Amino acid sequence: MSRKFSILLGWVLVAPMTATTAFAQTQINLQNQGRNVDFSGAPSTKPAQTGMLLPAICSTGAVFVSLSNPPGQNVYVCTSSNVWSLEAGGGIAAPNVLAVSASGSVMSIGASCTATSPCNVRIGSTVSAFTNGMTATISSGSGTAYVYVSSGGLLTVGHSMIVSCAGGCVAQAGVTGFPVDSYPIAIWTASNGAWSPSGVDARATMGRDLVTVGNGLTDTSAGAVSTLSAPPAEAGFGVAFRGTDVVAGETLFLTVPYACTITDWTITSDGAVTIAVWRVSDGGTSLPNDADSISTNGFSLSTGSRIHSETLTDLTSTSIFAFDTLGLNLSAESGASHVEFFLGCAR
């Protein structure tokens, strides 16, 4: 009897230990075993994936929060296999964005872009709408790819490898950086014919018009402001004294229809001459006279038959205003039969 009792007691002692061990290893399947699950008392919950770039693969119903997009433009739902759709709140829908992801040899660009929810990119006054996803497939090589929208509105993958595009994008070889007139999207590296799992998001939530400098213009940038400057337009006016006009004290008059600044002067003559400049402003009823002179002594040709000079110290002012009337006075003359006088004036 004592032998049987000891065997039974051993079973009783071991059984609870076995049951305890089995309980510790049990995992509950909330989908099949849970009912009315309430997580409101949990310290925190995270029902969505997060990251800087959309995963290349997803199953219908998955949710992803993009950390690279601003609030209101950062929640995506996988609406069908491997297709992410940007979710927007009420009112005006948030714009879709050109997201990039990669897996193996295939890079996906704008997978969520559709005709009803296009991905818009504005360069200058032109808005390019992308309505479908595109792919860039690398065949071989290692290096860096630059994904951007060109100034012509083409989704471009610039690279130094063997890459082909489908869906509307363009593969551009020999690109080593973003062109200055492009809208950057992403920077992605590849090694031995395979894209890296992640890249650098180069999109900007704010932008500005692109300004390029044409021939003869200069561009000065300060902060967010670009100033374009054109060189002064060379202009001028002249008079000629002929015949009986070639006499000391004779004055010829002209009206200048634009504002300008005197830059130089020229006299041609077969004698020695001096010319003074008189000026009256628009609005008067009288021609200028000696009292309106802006010359101190006048411009002179004393030897030779021609002189050109940029020395303007004889003038009290070099400014000419629109519709000023000038009097060009031949204040001194010796042995001249003709006199031509020209004033250069930059607009």
VENCOR-V464011 format. One record per residue. N is the residue number from 1. RES is the residue in one letter. OMEGA is omega in degrees with one decimal (* if undefined). Layout:
N_RES_OMEGA + N_RES_OMEGA
//
This chain:
1_M_179.3 + 2_S_-179.5 + 3_R_179.2 + 4_K_-177.7 + 5_F_-178.5 + 6_S_177.9 + 7_I_179.9 + 8_L_179.9 + 9_L_178.1 + 10_G_178.9 + 11_W_-179.6 + 12_V_-178.4 + 13_L_-176.7 + 14_V_-174.1 + 15_A_179.2 + 16_P_179.9 + 17_M_179.2 + 18_T_180.0 + 19_A_179.7 + 20_T_-179.7 + 21_T_179.8 + 22_A_-179.5 + 23_F_-178.0 + 24_A_-176.8 + 25_Q_-176.8 + 26_T_174.9 + 27_Q_-176.4 + 28_I_173.5 + 29_N_-175.4 + 30_L_-178.2 + 31_Q_-175.3 + 32_N_-173.8 + 33_Q_-177.1 + 34_G_174.6 + 35_R_178.4 + 36_N_-178.1 + 37_V_-178.5 + 38_D_-179.7 + 39_F_-175.2 + 40_S_180.0 + 41_G_-178.6 + 42_A_178.7 + 43_P_178.2 + 44_S_175.2 + 45_T_177.8 + 46_K_-178.1 + 47_P_-175.7 + 48_A_171.5 + 49_Q_176.1 + 50_T_177.5 + 51_G_-179.6 + 52_M_-177.0 + 53_L_-179.3 + 54_L_174.5 + 55_P_179.7 + 56_A_-176.0 + 57_I_174.7 + 58_C_175.5 + 59_S_-174.1 + 60_T_178.9 + 61_G_179.0 + 62_A_-179.0 + 63_V_-179.3 + 64_F_176.4 + 65_V_-178.7 + 66_S_179.6 + 67_L_-179.0 + 68_S_180.0 + 69_N_178.5 + 70_P_176.9 + 71_P_-176.2 + 72_G_179.1 + 73_Q_-170.7 + 74_N_-179.1 + 75_V_-179.3 + 76_Y_174.3 + 77_V_177.3 + 78_C_-173.9 + 79_T_170.8 + 80_S_-172.9 + 81_S_176.5 + 82_N_177.7 + 83_V_178.3 + 84_W_177.1 + 85_S_179.0 + 86_L_179.3 + 87_E_179.9 + 88_A_179.0 + 89_G_180.0 + 90_G_-179.5 + 91_G_-179.3 + 92_I_-177.6 + 93_A_176.5 + 94_A_-178.7 + 95_P_175.7 + 96_N_-176.1 + 97_V_178.1 + 98_L_178.8 + 99_A_-177.6 + 100_V_173.5 + 101_S_-178.1 + 102_A_175.4 + 103_S_-179.5 + 104_G_-177.3 + 105_S_-174.3 + 106_V_172.7 + 107_M_178.9 + 108_S_-178.1 + 109_I_177.0 + 110_G_-178.2 + 111_A_-177.8 + 112_S_-179.0 + 113_C_178.8 + 114_T_178.8 + 115_A_179.9 + 116_T_177.4 + 117_S_-175.1 + 118_P_172.7 + 119_C_-174.7 + 120_N_175.6 + 121_V_-178.8 + 122_R_172.8 + 123_I_-173.8 + 124_G_179.2 + 125_S_-177.5 + 126_T_176.7 + 127_V_176.8 + 128_S_-178.6 + 129_A_177.4 + 130_F_-170.4 + 131_T_177.7 + 132_N_178.4 + 133_G_179.8 + 134_M_179.4 + 135_T_173.4 + 136_A_-175.8 + 137_T_178.8 + 138_I_179.9 + 139_S_179.2 + 140_S_175.7 + 141_G_177.2 + 142_S_179.5 + 143_G_-176.1 + 144_T_176.7 + 145_A_178.3 + 146_Y_-179.0 + 147_V_-176.8 + 148_Y_171.9 + 149_V_-177.8 + 150_S_178.8 + 151_S_176.0 + 152_G_176.8 + 153_G_179.7 + 154_L_173.0 + 155_L_-170.7 + 156_T_172.5 + 157_V_177.8 + 158_G_-171.7 + 159_H_174.5 + 160_S_-176.7 + 161_M_174.1 + 162_I_-174.1 + 163_V_174.3 + 164_S_-177.1 + 165_C_175.9 + 166_A_177.2 + 167_G_178.6 + 168_G_178.0 + 169_C_-177.3 + 170_V_174.7 + 171_A_-176.7 + 172_Q_-178.7 + 173_A_175.0 + 174_G_-179.7 + 175_V_-178.4 + 176_T_178.6 + 177_G_179.0 + 178_F_173.9 + 179_P_-175.4 + 180_V_-178.5 + 181_D_-177.4 + 182_S_172.2 + 183_Y_-176.1 + 184_P_177.0 + 185_I_-176.3 + 186_A_172.1 + 187_I_-174.9 + 188_W_177.7 + 189_T_177.2 + 190_A_179.1 + 191_S_176.2 + 192_N_174.9 + 193_G_178.5 + 194_A_177.3 + 195_W_172.9 + 196_S_-179.2 + 197_P_-178.3 + 198_S_179.8 + 199_G_-179.8 + 200_V_178.0 + 201_D_-177.4 + 202_A_-179.8 + 203_R_177.2 + 204_A_179.5 + 205_T_177.1 + 206_M_-178.6 + 207_G_-179.4 + 208_R_176.8 + 209_D_178.0 + 210_L_179.5 + 211_V_175.1 + 212_T_-174.4 + 213_V_178.0 + 214_G_-177.3 + 215_N_176.6 + 216_G_-180.0 + 217_L_173.7 + 218_T_-176.7 + 219_D_176.2 + 220_T_-178.7 + 221_S_176.1 + 222_A_-176.4 + 223_G_-178.8 + 224_A_-175.7 + 225_V_173.9 + 226_S_-180.0 + 227_T_177.3 + 228_L_-179.3 + 229_S_175.5 + 230_A_178.1 + 231_P_179.3 + 232_P_177.4 + 233_A_-179.8 + 234_E_179.0 + 235_A_178.5 + 236_G_-178.5 + 237_F_-177.9 + 238_G_177.1 + 239_V_178.0 + 240_A_174.2 + 241_F_-178.0 + 242_R_172.9 + 243_G_-177.3 + 244_T_177.1 + 245_D_-175.4 + 246_V_179.0 + 247_V_-178.8 + 248_A_-179.6 + 249_G_179.6 + 250_E_-178.7 + 251_T_173.2 + 252_L_-173.9 + 253_F_173.1 + 254_L_177.9 + 255_T_-178.2 + 256_V_-173.6 + 257_P_-178.9 + 258_Y_176.8 + 259_A_179.8 + 260_C_179.0 + 261_T_-179.0 + 262_I_-176.1 + 263_T_-175.9 + 264_D_178.5 + 265_W_-178.4 + 266_T_173.2 + 267_I_169.3 + 268_T_-178.5 + 269_S_175.5 + 270_D_177.0 + 271_G_177.3 + 272_A_-175.7 + 273_V_172.3 + 274_T_-178.0 + 275_I_176.2 + 276_A_-178.5 + 277_V_175.0 + 278_W_-178.0 + 279_R_167.7 + 280_V_-177.5 + 281_S_177.8 + 282_D_178.1 + 283_G_178.8 + 284_G_179.5 + 285_T_-177.5 + 286_S_174.7 + 287_L_179.9 + 288_P_175.7 + 289_N_-175.6 + 290_D_179.4 + 291_A_-178.5 + 292_D_-175.7 + 293_S_171.6 + 294_I_175.9 + 295_S_174.9 + 296_T_178.8 + 297_N_-177.5 + 298_G_177.5 + 299_F_-172.5 + 300_S_167.2 + 301_L_-175.7 + 302_S_178.2 + 303_T_-179.4 + 304_G_-178.3 + 305_S_-179.4 + 306_R_172.4 + 307_I_174.1 + 308_H_-175.7 + 309_S_172.9 + 310_E_177.3 + 311_T_-172.7 + 312_L_-176.6 + 313_T_178.7 + 314_D_-177.3 + 315_L_173.8 + 316_T_176.7 + 317_S_177.1 + 318_T_-176.0 + 319_S_173.0 + 320_I_179.9 + 321_F_-176.7 + 322_A_177.4 + 323_F_165.2 + 324_D_174.0 + 325_T_-178.8 + 326_L_169.2 + 327_G_-178.9 + 328_L_-169.6 + 329_N_175.6 + 330_L_-171.4 + 331_S_178.0 + 332_A_-178.0 + 333_E_177.2 + 334_S_175.2 + 335_G_-177.1 + 336_A_173.1 + 337_S_175.7 + 338_H_177.8 + 339_V_173.7 + 340_E_-179.0 + 341_F_-178.3 + 342_F_174.2 + 343_L_171.5 + 344_G_-175.8 + 345_C_-176.1 + 346_A_-179.3 + 347_R_*
//
